[in-house]
Amino acid sequence: MKTVVVTGATGALGNLVAKTFAEQGHNLALLDRDSAKLDSLTRDLNLPTERLHTQVVDLLDASAVRDSTEAVLSKFGGVHALIHLVGGWTGGVTIPEASADDFQSMLNQHAWTTFHLLQSFVPHIAANKWGRVMIVSMPVTVKPSAKMALYAAAKSAQESLVLTLAEEYKDSGLTANVIHVKSIDVKGEGKGTTPAEIVSAMTYLFSDGAAKVNGARLPLY
């Protein structure tokens, strides 16, 4: 049994991630900013209290993230994986038309939340000599598209943090990877990548069989 930290667990993808890893018998630490949705997910999971930790936390607050890390460690004694799913999209305008506030919002959601989480959780994950870090991103970080500069720049910063982490800890048993999708098909309309397909990739990356998959961008599109 391992302890998996999931951020943004109250979204459609996060819900499925939480349910899947719970069904596999792992402990869950769910961090989110929506207490009502977090309570609803807790009821749906119906896990014994000793296997579940939930916390409302502002991931832009480094001190709050450190406090949540200590709370997870206090309850479970360790942490083995971080699956970071927080983030939104702002775009549809050219660079001259874009606002600095929107750019800051994208950097906050993608880069700064990731920075705080990695700083706080990774040393404890690496201490196990086995660990996993995963994020979901888009191929615009590799091949930019028009009118997506704010999102692409913020996600590029996030990916750089994760892929650099992969290099820094490559001999420790910790792997860090990025799953690329063009869109998430939450409604099952046949367009994009389904949450189930993304979770299947995560389940593979979590397995011992994926120990050599590190610092990769996995294309699921």
C-alpha positions in Angstrom: 0.0 0.0 0.0 1.4 3.4 -1.1 0.3 7.0 -0.4 -0.8 9.0 -3.4 -1.3 12.8 -3.3 -3.8 14.1 -5.9 -4.4 17.8 -6.5 -7.5 19.0 -8.3 -9.2 15.8 -7.4 -12.7 17.3 -7.6 -12.6 17.6 -11.4 -13.8 14.8 -13.7 -10.3 13.5 -14.3 -9.3 13.9 -10.6 -12.4 12.0 -9.5 -11.4 9.0 -11.7 -7.8 9.2 -10.6 -8.8 9.1 -6.9 -11.3 6.3 -7.4 -8.9 4.2 -9.4 -6.0 4.4 -6.9 -8.4 3.9 -4.0 -9.7 0.7 -5.7 -6.1 -0.5 -6.0 -5.8 -0.3 -2.3 -3.6 2.9 -1.9 -3.9 5.6 0.7 -5.1 9.0 -0.7 -4.3 12.5 0.2 -6.7 14.8 -1.8 -5.8 18.5 -1.9 -8.3 21.0 -3.4 -9.8 24.4 -3.0 -13.5 23.5 -3.2 -14.6 22.1 0.2 -18.1 21.2 -1.0 -16.8 19.1 -3.9 -14.1 17.6 -1.8 -16.8 16.5 0.8 -18.9 15.0 -2.1 -15.9 13.0 -3.4 -15.1 11.8 0.1 -18.6 10.4 0.4 -18.4 8.7 -3.0 -15.0 7.1 -2.2 -16.4 5.7 1.1 -12.9 4.9 2.3 -12.0 4.2 5.9 -10.7 7.3 7.6 -7.2 5.7 8.0 -6.8 5.6 4.2 -8.0 9.1 3.4 -6.8 12.6 4.1 -8.6 15.6 2.5 -7.6 19.2 2.8 -8.6 22.5 1.4 -5.4 24.3 0.5 -4.2 27.3 -1.5 -1.4 25.9 -3.6 -0.1 29.4 -4.2 0.7 29.6 -0.5 4.1 27.9 0.0 3.5 27.8 3.8 0.1 26.2 3.4 1.5 23.6 1.1 4.3 22.7 3.6 1.6 22.4 6.3 -0.4 20.0 4.1 2.7 18.0 3.5 3.3 17.7 7.2 -0.3 16.7 7.7 0.0 13.9 5.1 3.3 12.6 6.6 1.8 12.7 10.1 -1.2 10.6 9.0 0.5 8.1 6.7 4.1 8.2 7.7 5.3 8.9 4.2 4.2 9.8 0.6 5.0 7.9 -2.6 3.4 9.8 -5.5 2.2 13.2 -6.5 -0.4 13.6 -9.3 -0.9 17.3 -10.0 -4.0 18.1 -11.9 -4.7 21.7 -10.9 -4.9 24.2 -13.8 -7.1 25.9 -16.3 -6.9 27.4 -19.8 -6.9 31.1 -20.9 -6.4 31.9 -24.5 -8.0 32.8 -27.8 -6.1 36.1 -28.2 -2.9 37.1 -29.8 0.1 38.2 -27.7 -0.5 41.9 -28.2 -4.1 41.5 -27.2 -3.4 39.4 -24.1 -3.5 40.9 -20.6 -0.8 40.7 -18.0 -3.4 39.6 -15.5 -4.3 36.6 -17.6 -0.7 35.7 -18.0 -0.1 35.9 -14.3 -3.2 33.7 -13.7 -1.8 31.0 -16.0 1.6 31.2 -14.4 0.0 30.9 -11.0 -2.1 27.9 -11.9 0.5 25.9 -13.7 4.0 27.0 -12.7 3.8 28.3 -9.2 1.5 25.6 -7.8 3.9 23.0 -9.3 6.9 24.7 -7.8 5.4 24.8 -4.3 4.3 21.2 -4.5 7.6 19.9 -5.8 9.6 21.8 -3.2 7.5 20.5 -0.4 6.7 16.9 -1.3 9.5 15.6 -3.5 12.2 15.2 -0.7 9.8 13.0 1.2 8.9 11.0 -2.0 12.5 10.5 -2.9 13.3 9.3 0.6 11.4 6.1 -0.2 13.8 5.2 -3.0 10.6 4.8 -5.1 8.3 7.6 -6.2 6.2 9.0 -9.0 5.4 12.5 -10.1 2.9 13.1 -13.0 1.2 16.0 -14.6 -1.1 16.4 -17.7 -0.2 18.9 -20.4 -0.6 19.7 -24.1 1.7 19.4 -27.1 1.5 23.2 -27.6 4.6 23.3 -25.3 6.5 21.6 -28.1 4.7 23.0 -31.1 3.1 26.4 -30.2 -0.3 27.3 -31.7 -1.6 30.7 -32.4 -3.5 32.5 -29.7 -2.4 30.1 -27.0 0.8 31.8 -25.9 -0.2 32.5 -22.3 -1.3 28.9 -21.6 1.6 27.4 -23.6 4.2 29.5 -21.8 2.9 28.6 -18.4 2.6 24.9 -19.2 6.1 25.0 -20.7 7.4 26.3 -17.3 5.5 23.6 -15.5 6.9 20.9 -17.8 10.4 22.3 -17.4 10.1 21.9 -13.6 8.9 18.3 -13.9 11.3 17.2 -16.5 14.2 18.8 -14.7 13.1 17.0 -11.6 13.4 13.8 -13.5 17.0 14.5 -14.2 17.8 15.6 -10.7 16.4 12.4 -9.1 17.0 9.9 -11.9 19.2 7.7 -9.7 16.9 7.8 -6.7 14.0 5.6 -7.8 11.8 8.6 -8.4 10.4 9.2 -11.9 8.7 12.3 -13.2 6.7 12.4 -16.4 4.3 14.4 -18.4 1.2 13.0 -20.2 0.3 15.0 -23.3 -3.3 15.3 -24.6 -4.8 17.7 -27.0 -8.1 17.8 -25.1 -9.9 15.8 -22.5 -13.1 14.1 -23.7 -15.0 14.4 -20.4 -18.4 14.0 -22.1 -17.5 11.0 -24.2 -18.1 12.8 -27.5 -15.3 10.9 -29.3 -13.0 13.9 -29.5 -9.8 14.1 -27.5 -8.5 11.7 -24.9 -10.9 10.2 -22.3 -10.2 10.4 -18.6 -10.1 6.6 -18.6 -7.3 6.6 -21.1 -5.3 9.1 -19.1 -5.8 7.1 -15.9 -4.6 4.0 -17.7 -1.4 5.8 -18.6 -1.0 6.9 -15.0 -1.6 3.4 -13.7 1.2 2.2 -16.0 3.6 5.0 -14.9 2.8 4.1 -11.3 3.8 0.4 -11.9 7.2 -1.1 -11.2 7.2 -2.0 -14.9 7.5 1.7 -15.8 10.6 2.3 -13.6 12.7 3.3 -16.6 10.1 5.7 -18.0 11.5 9.0 -16.7 11.5 12.5 -18.0 9.2 11.6 -20.8 6.3 13.3 -22.6 3.8 10.6 -23.3 1.6 11.4 -26.3 -2.0 10.3 -25.7 -3.6 11.8 -28.9 
